Amino acid sequence: MPIIYWLRNDLRLHDNPVLAALPAATAALLPVYCFDPDYFGPDTYLGLPKVGPHRLPFLLDSLADLQAHYAALGSGVHFVVGRPAEVLPALARQFGAQAVWASAEHTTEEETAAAAVAAALGAAVPLRLFETRSLLAPADLPIALRDLPFSFSKFRFGVADKMQVCPPRPVPQQLPPLPAGLELAGLPSPAQLAADLGLPAPAAPAPDRRTALPTQGGGETAALARLHDYAVARHLIGRYDDTRNQMLGEAFSTKFSAWLANGSLSPRQVWAAIDAHDQAHGPRSKGAMQLRLELLWRDYFILLAQKAGPDFFRWRGLRGQQPKPTQPDRTVFDAWAAGRTGNAFVDANMRELAATGFMSNRGRQNVASYLIHDLHQDWRWGAAWFEHQLRDHDPAINWGNWKYIAGTGTDVRDTAFDVAQQARRYDPQGKYVRTWLGK
């Protein structure tokens, strides 16, 4: 009997726990990607498609690359537009599947989708979830998830330091065949997908020569090429700590985030690359240590979202903080989103985001602080705008960072940034602002 593999944010062959767990005697495997109207449709706060003009083509690139990789191993990917709780049980009945396997997602909407699939499948076809997205599996924590500390430092030194990052799993050499009688549905075009989902036809963003993103597109092939180029060919890990707060050029930071977000790149593969760098160039370089720290921050937000549940996305604070009063004004918000606030540093960052789907970490912190603490707008509007615009959107990381800047996350301190001082420090010659505003 076949197994259905519900593909989510695990769009790779390397370090894939689902594929590694397949029994040798698996008669057939049906990999399925669902274009879920709830995942692609309008958000609650702004009414915009959650998967916006930059992330959509990157995702379709990633899926095309995945399809090619699966085909090379004797398999393929079946693409369906519809809710997983409707699509997957119908396929299970059609092909007599014994189980549905999938990546575990630990944010509210994604967990709700998985619960709906499990309920629709029933006990006869169990849904089995695998941890594919993080360095450290939640089930292996030395503490109960409910005891996860509201402090990254305590997590880093009291939890993560007691755990071992497992090496990445190898790429499979062959996959089970597709079920007999399956007519494999191909990857839809952006226009066809929009029509099937009832969304406006997407306008493909024009390439912008000013972008800080590398030239590679979406998918595992591009992700591993970038990892090799950054970590091996140019040895950039060693200088990461010195460059990570810069704002121009593709080499100042790894730019791995979009591939990590949709699972084209495994964080364990990145960790292994850091290990290899340490072996080749000497251990404990500041760059390697800082990059490991960033990966642990990513794990922490994923775990925190799982612990907090719906509260992670709500207005109120995780530690009982009262959010600062707001003066909701869509005109003010729209000016911020368009990069027309009059603050040159903020506006330059917002225009880079609109043009490319990317913004530096330094920029993200400043524009978020400005929207919340200077313009007094709802932080959830900002998080929803980033969800729509970012190529590398990941719900735990995006919403976790916004909640932190709003003062409703794990920190009870005032998290407002002095944006003018930040601009003087990180763009002292005004080169970044001139690049994006022409000033």
C-alpha positions as CSV (number, residue, x, y, z in Angstrom):
1,M,0.0,0.0,0.0
2,P,1.3,3.5,-0.9
3,I,2.3,6.3,1.5
4,I,1.3,9.8,0.7
5,Y,4.0,12.4,1.4
6,W,2.3,15.8,2.0
7,L,5.0,18.3,1.1
8,R,5.0,21.5,3.1
9,N,8.1,23.5,4.0
10,D,10.5,20.6,3.4
11,L,11.3,21.1,-0.3
12,R,14.6,19.2,-0.5
13,L,16.2,15.8,-0.8
14,H,19.2,16.4,1.5
15,D,18.6,15.9,5.3
16,N,15.0,14.9,4.8
17,P,13.7,12.8,7.8
18,V,10.6,11.8,5.9
19,L,12.4,10.2,3.0
20,A,15.0,8.7,5.3
21,A,12.3,6.9,7.3
22,L,10.7,5.2,4.3
23,P,10.9,1.4,4.6
24,A,12.9,-0.4,1.9
25,A,9.7,-2.3,1.0
26,T,7.6,0.8,0.4
27,A,5.5,-0.2,-2.6
28,A,4.7,3.3,-3.8
29,L,5.1,6.9,-2.7
30,L,2.9,9.8,-3.7
31,P,4.5,13.2,-3.0
32,V,1.8,15.9,-3.0
33,Y,2.0,19.6,-2.8
34,C,-1.3,21.4,-2.0
35,F,-1.8,25.0,-3.0
36,D,-4.0,25.7,0.0
37,P,-6.4,28.7,-0.4
38,D,-6.0,29.4,3.3
39,Y,-2.2,29.6,3.0
40,F,-2.2,31.7,-0.2
41,G,-5.3,33.8,0.5
42,P,-5.8,37.2,2.1
43,D,-4.5,37.9,5.6
44,T,-6.7,39.0,8.5
45,Y,-5.3,42.5,8.9
46,L,-4.6,44.0,5.5
47,G,-6.6,41.7,3.2
48,L,-3.5,41.0,1.0
49,P,-2.4,37.7,-0.4
50,K,-0.1,36.1,2.3
51,V,2.2,34.8,-0.4
52,G,3.1,38.0,-2.2
53,P,4.8,39.0,-5.5
54,H,8.4,38.1,-4.4
55,R,7.8,34.9,-2.4
56,L,5.4,33.3,-5.0
57,P,7.9,33.1,-7.9
58,F,10.6,32.0,-5.5
59,L,8.3,29.2,-4.2
60,L,7.4,28.1,-7.8
61,D,11.1,28.0,-8.7
62,S,11.7,25.8,-5.6
63,L,8.9,23.5,-6.5
64,A,10.1,23.2,-10.1
65,D,13.5,22.3,-8.9
66,L,12.1,19.7,-6.5
67,Q,10.0,18.1,-9.2
68,A,13.1,17.7,-11.3
69,H,15.0,16.1,-8.4
70,Y,12.2,13.7,-7.7
71,A,11.8,12.8,-11.3
72,A,15.6,12.0,-11.5
73,L,15.0,9.5,-8.7
74,G,12.1,7.7,-10.3
75,S,9.3,9.7,-8.7
76,G,7.6,13.0,-9.1
77,V,5.4,15.6,-7.4
78,H,1.7,15.8,-7.8
79,F,0.4,19.4,-7.6
80,V,-3.1,20.1,-6.5
81,V,-5.0,23.3,-5.7
82,G,-7.2,22.8,-2.7
83,R,-7.3,22.4,1.1
84,P,-5.2,19.5,2.3
85,A,-8.0,18.2,4.5
86,E,-10.0,17.7,1.3
87,V,-7.3,16.8,-1.2
88,L,-5.3,14.2,0.9
89,P,-8.2,12.0,2.1
90,A,-9.5,11.8,-1.5
91,L,-6.1,10.7,-2.8
92,A,-5.8,8.2,0.1
93,R,-9.1,6.7,-0.9
94,Q,-8.3,6.7,-4.6
95,F,-4.9,4.9,-4.1
96,G,-5.5,3.0,-0.9
97,A,-2.8,4.8,1.0
98,Q,-1.8,3.3,4.4
99,A,-0.6,6.6,5.9
100,V,0.1,10.2,5.2
101,W,3.5,11.5,6.2
102,A,4.4,15.2,6.5
103,S,6.6,17.8,8.0
104,A,5.6,19.1,11.4
105,E,4.8,22.9,11.5
106,H,4.6,24.6,14.9
107,T,2.7,27.8,14.2
108,T,-1.1,28.1,14.7
109,E,-2.5,28.1,11.2
110,E,-0.2,25.3,10.1
111,E,-1.0,23.2,13.2
112,T,-4.7,23.8,12.5
113,A,-4.3,22.6,8.9
114,A,-2.6,19.4,10.1
115,A,-5.3,18.7,12.7
116,A,-7.9,19.1,10.0
117,V,-6.1,16.6,7.8
118,A,-5.8,14.1,10.7
119,A,-9.5,14.4,11.5
120,A,-10.5,14.0,7.9
121,L,-8.3,11.0,7.3
122,G,-9.5,9.2,10.4
123,A,-7.8,6.5,12.4
124,A,-7.5,4.1,9.5
125,V,-5.0,6.4,7.7
126,P,-2.8,8.0,10.3
127,L,-1.0,11.3,9.8
128,R,2.6,10.9,10.9
129,L,4.6,14.2,11.4
130,F,8.4,14.6,11.2
131,E,10.6,17.4,12.4
132,T,12.3,18.8,9.3
133,R,12.6,22.5,10.0
134,S,14.9,23.0,13.1
135,L,18.3,22.1,14.4
136,L,17.0,20.6,17.6
137,A,13.9,18.4,17.7
138,P,11.3,19.6,20.2
139,A,10.8,16.0,21.4
140,D,14.5,15.9,22.4
141,L,14.5,18.9,24.6
142,P,15.9,18.3,28.1
143,I,12.9,20.2,29.5
144,A,9.1,20.1,28.9
145,L,8.1,22.6,26.1
146,R,5.9,24.4,28.7
147,D,9.0,25.2,30.6
148,L,10.8,26.8,27.7
149,P,12.4,29.9,29.2
150,F,11.2,33.4,28.2
151,S,14.8,34.3,27.6
152,F,17.0,33.4,24.7
153,S,20.1,33.5,26.9
154,K,18.6,30.9,29.2
155,F,17.5,28.8,26.3
156,R,21.0,29.0,24.8
157,F,22.9,28.2,27.9
158,G,20.4,26.0,29.8
159,V,18.7,24.1,27.0
160,A,20.6,24.2,23.7
161,D,24.0,23.6,25.2
162,K,22.7,20.2,26.6
163,M,21.7,19.0,23.1
164,Q,23.7,17.8,20.2
165,V,22.9,18.9,16.6
166,C,22.6,15.7,14.5
167,P,24.5,15.5,11.2
168,P,22.4,16.0,8.1
169,R,21.0,12.9,6.5
170,P,22.3,11.8,3.1
171,V,20.5,12.3,-0.1
172,P,18.5,9.2,-1.1
173,Q,19.7,7.4,-4.2
174,Q,16.3,6.2,-5.3
175,L,12.7,6.7,-4.3
176,P,9.7,4.3,-4.4
177,P,7.7,4.6,-7.6
178,L,4.5,6.6,-8.0
179,P,1.2,4.7,-7.5
180,A,0.0,2.9,-10.6
181,G,-2.7,4.8,-12.5
182,L,-1.7,8.2,-11.3
183,E,-1.9,11.1,-13.8
184,L,0.7,13.4,-12.4
185,A,-0.6,17.0,-12.2
186,G,2.0,19.5,-13.2
187,L,3.1,22.7,-11.6
188,P,0.7,25.6,-12.5
189,S,1.8,28.9,-13.9
190,P,1.5,32.0,-11.6
191,A,-1.5,33.2,-13.7
192,Q,-3.3,29.8,-13.6
193,L,-2.6,29.4,-9.9
194,A,-4.0,32.9,-9.1
195,A,-7.1,32.1,-11.2
196,D,-7.6,28.7,-9.4
197,L,-7.2,30.4,-6.0
198,G,-9.5,33.3,-6.9
199,L,-6.7,35.8,-6.4
200,P,-5.6,38.8,-8.5
201,A,-3.2,37.9,-11.3
202,P,0.3,38.5,-9.9
203,A,2.6,41.0,-11.5
204,A,6.1,39.6,-11.7
205,P,8.5,42.1,-10.1
206,A,11.1,43.5,-12.4
207,P,14.8,42.7,-11.5
208,D,16.5,45.5,-9.7
209,R,20.2,45.9,-10.1
210,R,20.5,47.3,-6.5
211,T,19.3,44.1,-4.8
212,A,21.4,42.6,-2.1
213,L,20.1,39.1,-2.9
214,P,22.4,36.6,-4.7
215,T,21.5,35.8,-8.3
216,Q,20.4,32.2,-7.6
217,G,16.7,31.5,-7.8
218,G,14.6,29.2,-5.6
219,G,15.1,25.5,-4.9
220,E,17.5,23.1,-3.4
221,T,20.0,23.3,-6.2
222,A,20.4,27.1,-5.8
223,A,20.4,26.8,-2.0
224,L,23.3,24.3,-1.9
225,A,25.2,26.3,-4.5
226,R,24.9,29.4,-2.3
227,L,26.0,27.5,0.8
228,H,29.0,26.2,-1.0
229,D,29.9,29.6,-2.5
230,Y,29.5,31.4,0.9
231,A,31.1,28.8,3.1
232,V,33.7,27.1,1.0
233,A,34.5,29.1,-2.2
234,R,34.8,32.5,-0.5
235,H,35.2,31.5,3.2
236,L,32.8,34.2,4.2
237,I,31.8,32.5,7.5
238,G,34.9,33.8,9.2
239,R,34.0,37.4,8.5
240,Y,30.3,37.1,9.1
241,D,30.4,38.8,12.5
242,D,32.2,41.8,11.0
243,T,29.8,42.3,8.1
244,R,26.4,41.1,9.3
245,N,25.1,44.7,10.2
246,Q,25.9,46.1,6.8
247,M,23.1,46.9,4.4
248,L,24.4,46.8,0.8
249,G,25.8,43.9,-1.3
250,E,25.1,40.2,-1.4
251,A,28.1,39.1,0.7
252,F,27.5,41.0,4.0
253,S,25.1,38.2,5.2
254,T,24.4,34.6,4.2
255,K,21.1,35.3,2.5
256,F,20.2,31.6,3.4
257,S,16.9,32.7,4.9
258,A,14.5,32.2,2.0
259,W,15.7,28.7,1.3
260,L,15.5,27.9,5.0
261,A,12.0,29.2,5.2
262,N,10.6,26.9,2.6
263,G,12.8,24.0,3.5
264,S,15.0,24.0,0.3
265,L,17.9,24.2,2.7
266,S,18.3,22.3,6.0
267,P,19.6,24.3,9.0
268,R,21.6,21.1,9.9
269,Q,23.3,21.4,6.5
270,V,24.3,25.0,7.4
271,W,25.5,23.8,10.8
272,A,27.6,21.1,9.2
273,A,29.1,23.8,6.9
274,I,30.1,25.8,9.9
275,D,31.7,22.7,11.5
276,A,33.7,22.1,8.3
277,H,34.8,25.8,8.3
278,D,36.0,25.4,11.9
279,Q,37.9,22.3,11.0
280,A,39.6,24.0,8.0
281,H,40.3,27.4,9.5
282,G,40.4,26.9,13.2
283,P,37.6,26.7,15.8
284,R,35.7,29.5,17.5
285,S,36.0,32.3,15.0
286,K,33.6,35.1,15.9
287,G,31.9,34.7,12.5
288,A,31.2,31.0,13.0
289,M,30.0,31.5,16.6
290,Q,27.7,34.3,15.5
291,L,26.2,32.3,12.7
292,R,25.6,29.4,15.0
293,L,23.8,31.9,17.3
294,E,21.6,33.1,14.5
295,L,20.5,29.5,13.8
296,L,19.7,28.9,17.5
297,W,17.6,32.1,17.5
298,R,15.7,30.6,14.6
299,D,15.1,27.4,16.6
300,Y,14.1,29.5,19.7
301,F,11.4,31.3,17.8
302,I,10.0,28.1,16.3
303,L,9.9,26.5,19.8
304,L,8.4,29.7,21.3
305,A,5.6,29.8,18.7
306,Q,4.8,26.2,19.6
307,K,4.7,26.9,23.3
308,A,2.7,30.1,23.0
309,G,0.2,28.8,20.5
310,P,-2.3,31.5,19.3
311,D,-0.9,34.0,21.9
312,F,2.2,34.2,19.7
313,F,0.2,36.2,17.1
314,R,-2.1,38.2,19.4
315,W,-1.9,41.8,20.5
316,R,-1.2,41.1,24.1
317,G,2.2,40.3,25.6
318,L,3.5,36.8,26.3
319,R,4.6,38.0,29.8
320,G,1.5,40.0,30.5
321,Q,2.8,43.2,29.0
322,Q,0.3,45.9,28.0
323,P,1.1,47.1,24.5
324,K,1.7,50.7,24.0
325,P,-1.4,52.7,22.9
326,T,-2.0,52.9,19.2
327,Q,-3.5,55.5,16.9
328,P,-4.6,53.2,14.0
329,D,-4.5,55.2,10.7
330,R,-4.4,53.4,7.4
331,T,-3.1,56.5,5.6
332,V,-0.1,56.6,8.0
333,F,0.5,52.9,7.6
334,D,0.2,53.1,3.8
335,A,2.8,55.9,3.7
336,W,5.2,53.7,5.8
337,A,4.6,50.7,3.5
338,A,5.3,52.8,0.4
339,G,8.5,54.3,1.9
340,R,7.0,57.8,2.1
341,T,7.2,58.7,5.8
342,G,9.8,61.5,5.4
343,N,12.4,59.5,7.4
344,A,15.0,58.7,4.8
345,F,16.5,55.7,6.5
346,V,13.1,54.1,7.0
347,D,11.9,55.0,3.5
348,A,15.0,53.5,1.9
349,N,14.5,50.2,3.7
350,M,10.8,50.0,2.8
351,R,11.5,50.7,-0.9
352,E,14.2,48.0,-1.0
353,L,11.6,45.6,0.5
354,A,9.0,46.6,-2.1
355,A,11.5,46.3,-5.0
356,T,13.2,43.1,-4.0
357,G,11.4,41.2,-1.2
358,F,14.4,41.6,1.0
359,M,15.6,43.9,3.8
360,S,18.6,43.5,6.1
361,N,18.1,42.5,9.7
362,R,19.2,46.0,10.8
363,G,16.6,47.5,8.5
364,R,13.8,45.3,9.7
365,Q,14.4,46.2,13.3
366,N,14.4,49.9,12.5
367,V,11.4,50.1,10.3
368,A,9.4,48.0,12.8
369,S,10.4,50.2,15.7
370,Y,9.5,53.3,13.7
371,L,6.0,52.0,12.8
372,I,5.2,51.0,16.3
373,H,6.9,53.5,18.5
374,D,7.1,56.6,16.3
375,L,3.9,56.2,14.2
376,H,1.9,54.4,16.9
377,Q,0.5,51.8,14.5
378,D,-0.6,48.2,15.2
379,W,2.5,45.9,15.0
380,R,0.3,43.2,13.5
381,W,-0.2,45.3,10.4
382,G,3.5,45.5,10.0
383,A,3.9,41.8,10.5
384,A,1.2,41.1,7.9
385,W,2.9,43.5,5.4
386,F,6.2,41.7,5.8
387,E,4.4,38.4,5.4
388,H,3.1,39.7,2.0
389,Q,6.3,41.2,0.9
390,L,9.2,39.1,2.2
391,R,10.7,36.4,0.0
392,D,12.0,34.8,3.2
393,H,8.9,35.0,5.3
394,D,8.7,32.4,8.0
395,P,5.8,32.8,10.4
396,A,7.7,32.0,13.6
397,I,10.6,34.2,12.8
398,N,8.7,37.2,11.3
399,W,6.0,37.4,13.9
400,G,8.4,36.6,16.7
401,N,10.6,39.5,15.7
402,W,7.7,41.9,15.4
403,K,6.3,40.8,18.7
404,Y,9.7,41.5,20.3
405,I,10.0,45.0,18.8
406,A,6.4,45.7,20.0
407,G,7.4,44.8,23.5
408,T,4.9,42.0,23.6
409,G,7.4,39.1,23.3
410,T,9.8,37.7,25.8
411,D,11.4,41.0,26.8
412,V,9.7,43.4,29.2
413,R,12.1,46.3,28.4
414,D,11.3,49.2,26.1
415,T,12.4,48.0,22.7
416,A,12.1,51.3,20.8
417,F,15.1,52.1,18.5
418,D,16.6,55.6,18.1
419,V,16.3,55.4,14.3
420,A,18.3,58.6,13.7
421,Q,21.2,57.3,15.7
422,Q,20.9,53.9,14.0
423,A,21.1,55.6,10.6
424,R,24.2,57.5,11.6
425,R,25.8,54.4,12.9
426,Y,25.0,51.9,10.1
427,D,24.8,54.3,7.1
428,P,27.2,57.0,8.2
429,Q,28.0,58.2,4.6
430,G,24.4,57.9,3.5
431,K,25.3,55.4,0.7
432,Y,22.4,53.1,1.5
433,V,19.9,55.9,1.5
434,R,21.2,57.3,-1.8
435,T,21.1,53.8,-3.3
436,W,17.3,53.5,-2.6
437,L,16.1,57.1,-2.6
438,G,18.5,58.6,-5.1
439,K,19.5,61.3,-2.6
